[in-house]
């Protein structure tokens, strides 16, 4: 009997030595010792408390988007929250569990005639991940609509207002804290469902035309440098289509790094370093990854 065996007592769905390539949008990553999929906030909290008490390393992810997992995998317990999908609508406010996918949230908001989250309809990942990273697209960030966030911090559940979350460009309070995001409440506005869906359809059409959705990726790989666009710098450096084995700077959008089929994390990291050094040499701009490297 090991401490890992006790994880099964706390969560119905638990896998051992599960390749993270099966659970990440990059389709890359070695095995985690233990992978758990809680369905409720109580299960999530129990798992986190157990791992901390037993001094087991614990990594909490939403849906495996925006991450690059090492080929060696992840030691300890990896918790995916994407089975936690509860949601409530109260007037123009929506409270959503951290594991609800952003696309599902945008769709449910549209169905209720609530506008604001149209930009999120094509962003991969979950509510928790979006709040953690302050995800954004097409001129909007999730922070514009966050009214409150429930977090598990220390031994208690606390609530922070959107202002208290210290949001910035791809940044939030959660990144500098060990607090778990449990759910978030969004403040939206009334609009005709048809108008909302028209906007969502337009944004999805633009994504299909401009982004390499046919390959595994983690979305925009680099943060936007102040005064520049990462994709333009990379393209101007002559790196559009540059490859390291099956890792490639997208031929459709140079801001994306894609897995054409069998790329490894080491391939992606080698490509990243080459892109960074080339852009720095040519333009004096240091690119920083937006993707979390685990």
ChimeraX attribute file (.defattr): number of C-alpha atoms within 10 A of each C-alpha:
attribute: neighborCount
match mode: 1-to-1
recipient: residues
	/A:1	5
	/A:2	6
	/A:3	12
	/A:4	18
	/A:5	12
	/A:6	12
	/A:7	21
	/A:8	15
	/A:9	11
	/A:10	18
	/A:11	17
	/A:12	13
	/A:13	14
	/A:14	20
	/A:15	17
	/A:16	14
	/A:17	14
	/A:18	19
	/A:19	22
	/A:20	25
	/A:21	20
	/A:22	14
	/A:23	17
	/A:24	23
	/A:25	23
	/A:26	28
	/A:27	26
	/A:28	27
	/A:29	25
	/A:30	19
	/A:31	21
	/A:32	21
	/A:33	17
	/A:34	21
	/A:35	25
	/A:36	23
	/A:37	22
	/A:38	24
	/A:39	19
	/A:40	18
	/A:41	19
	/A:42	12
	/A:43	17
	/A:44	24
	/A:45	20
	/A:46	16
	/A:47	24
	/A:48	20
	/A:49	15
	/A:50	18
	/A:51	19
	/A:52	12
	/A:53	9
	/A:54	10
	/A:55	11
	/A:56	15
	/A:57	13
	/A:58	20
	/A:59	17
	/A:60	18
	/A:61	23
	/A:62	25
	/A:63	24
	/A:64	25
	/A:65	24
	/A:66	24
	/A:67	22
	/A:68	27
	/A:69	25
	/A:70	19
	/A:71	18
	/A:72	13
	/A:73	20
	/A:74	24
	/A:75	15
	/A:76	17
	/A:77	24
	/A:78	23
	/A:79	21
	/A:80	21
	/A:81	30
	/A:82	22
	/A:83	18
	/A:84	24
	/A:85	19
	/A:86	15
	/A:87	16
	/A:88	11
	/A:89	15
	/A:90	8
	/A:91	12
	/A:92	15
	/A:93	18
	/A:94	21
	/A:95	21
	/A:96	25
	/A:97	27
	/A:98	32
	/A:99	28
	/A:100	24
	/A:101	28
	/A:102	24
	/A:103	20
	/A:104	16
	/A:105	23
	/A:106	24
	/A:107	20
	/A:108	15
	/A:109	24
	/A:110	24
	/A:111	15
	/A:112	17
	/A:113	19
	/A:114	25
	/A:115	23
	/A:116	20
	/A:117	25
	/A:118	26
	/A:119	22
	/A:120	27
	/A:121	22
	/A:122	19
	/A:123	19
	/A:124	20
	/A:125	25
	/A:126	29
	/A:127	32
	/A:128	28
	/A:129	25
	/A:130	26
	/A:131	28
	/A:132	23
	/A:133	25
	/A:134	24
	/A:135	22
	/A:136	18
	/A:137	14
	/A:138	9
	/A:139	6
	/A:140	16
	/A:141	22
	/A:142	22
	/A:143	26
	/A:144	17
	/A:145	18
	/A:146	22
	/A:147	20
	/A:148	20
	/A:149	24
	/A:150	20
	/A:151	20
	/A:152	19
	/A:153	15
	/A:154	11
	/A:155	9
	/A:156	9
	/A:157	14
	/A:158	14
	/A:159	17
	/A:160	15
	/A:161	14
	/A:162	20
	/A:163	12
	/A:164	13
	/A:165	22
	/A:166	15
	/A:167	20
	/A:168	12
	/A:169	13
	/A:170	19
	/A:171	18
	/A:172	21
	/A:173	18
	/A:174	18
	/A:175	14
	/A:176	9
	/A:177	9
	/A:178	12
	/A:179	18
	/A:180	20
	/A:181	26
	/A:182	25
	/A:183	25
	/A:184	25
	/A:185	22
	/A:186	21
	/A:187	19
	/A:188	20
	/A:189	14
	/A:190	15
	/A:191	14
	/A:192	13
	/A:193	16
	/A:194	12
	/A:195	13
	/A:196	22
	/A:197	19
	/A:198	12
	/A:199	16
	/A:200	21
	/A:201	15
	/A:202	11
	/A:203	19
	/A:204	18
	/A:205	12
	/A:206	11
	/A:207	14
	/A:208	12
	/A:209	12
	/A:210	11
	/A:211	18
	/A:212	19
	/A:213	13
	/A:214	10
	/A:215	16
	/A:216	20
	/A:217	27
	/A:218	24
	/A:219	22
	/A:220	20
	/A:221	25
	/A:222	19
	/A:223	17
	/A:224	18
	/A:225	13
	/A:226	8
	/A:227	6
	/A:228	10
	/A:229	14
	/A:230	24
	/A:231	22
	/A:232	14
	/A:233	23
	/A:234	24
	/A:235	19
	/A:236	14
	/A:237	16
	/A:238	14
	/A:239	20
	/A:240	23
	/A:241	17
	/A:242	19
	/A:243	19
	/A:244	18
	/A:245	16
	/A:246	15
	/A:247	27
	/A:248	24
	/A:249	27
	/A:250	24
	/A:251	17
	/A:252	14
	/A:253	19
	/A:254	26
	/A:255	24
	/A:256	23
	/A:257	29
	/A:258	30
	/A:259	27
	/A:260	18
	/A:261	14
	/A:262	12
	/A:263	20
	/A:264	24
	/A:265	24
	/A:266	16
	/A:267	18
	/A:268	23
	/A:269	16
	/A:270	16
	/A:271	19
	/A:272	22
	/A:273	12
	/A:274	15
	/A:275	22
	/A:276	18
	/A:277	15
	/A:278	19
	/A:279	22
	/A:280	15
	/A:281	12
	/A:282	12
	/A:283	13
	/A:284	10
	/A:285	17
	/A:286	15
	/A:287	22
	/A:288	14
	/A:289	14
	/A:290	17
	/A:291	18
	/A:292	13
	/A:293	12
	/A:294	13
